[in-house]
Amino acid sequence: MLLLSATAARSEPVKVPYSPQVLDACLAANVGLARQACIGVGAQYCMAQSGFGSSNAGMGMCFGAERDDWDARLNAAYQAVLKTDGASDAEMKSLGSAAPPQVPALREMQRDWVAFRDAACTYEMTTWGGGSGAGPAGSECEMTLTARQALRLMARRDRLEARSQ
């Protein structure tokens, strides 16, 4: 991840030292609810490795980098669940089942979750009363809620994959 400097004296981009391998290692070492402890480990590593990690901008960039990592994981898990649930819906329909389809419920859940995350993090930012900590607080909120949703969908994906084996 790159950040363009706001100063004229410095025109080269600043590299954000975020490493997805830090999160990968934590997730590999933990299962189930213990994976919640992995939320923020990549951002903390990023802040420790950078010369700007304790600044509001640095914290925001590191939280944002981990949020983007979780978002990619969330989207991959969502697509896998969508595919599996779609196949299940088709099978149930072919059997004449009255069971409600899963795909529309999954899509609605995800849309509603995005709206919830955005509203929750906007609220979190307002608690800073316009202070400079609002930016990092909002970024940390987005990272945390995105991570929790990613873990939820990853667990669903893993259960579905285990069932099909």
Number of C-alpha atoms within 10 A of each C-alpha: 14 12 13 11 12 9 7 7 7 10 10 11 12 14 11 20 21 24 17 15 10 16 22 12 11 18 18 10 11 13 11 11 10 11 17 16 11 18 23 19 17 25 29 17 17 25 23 14 13 17 12 17 22 12 13 16 16 20 24 22 27 31 30 22 24 29 25 17 20 25 18 14 18 21 14 16 22 22 13 19 24 18 14 18 19 16 14 15 19 13 12 15 14 9 9 9 11 8 9 11 16 17 18 14 11 15 13 12 12 15 11 12 15 15 11 13 18 16 12 16 21 17 14 19 21 14 13 14 10 10 10 12 17 21 20 21 22 23 22 25 23 25 26 21 21 25 25 17 21 22 22 17 22 21 17 16 22 15 12 15 13 9 8 8 5
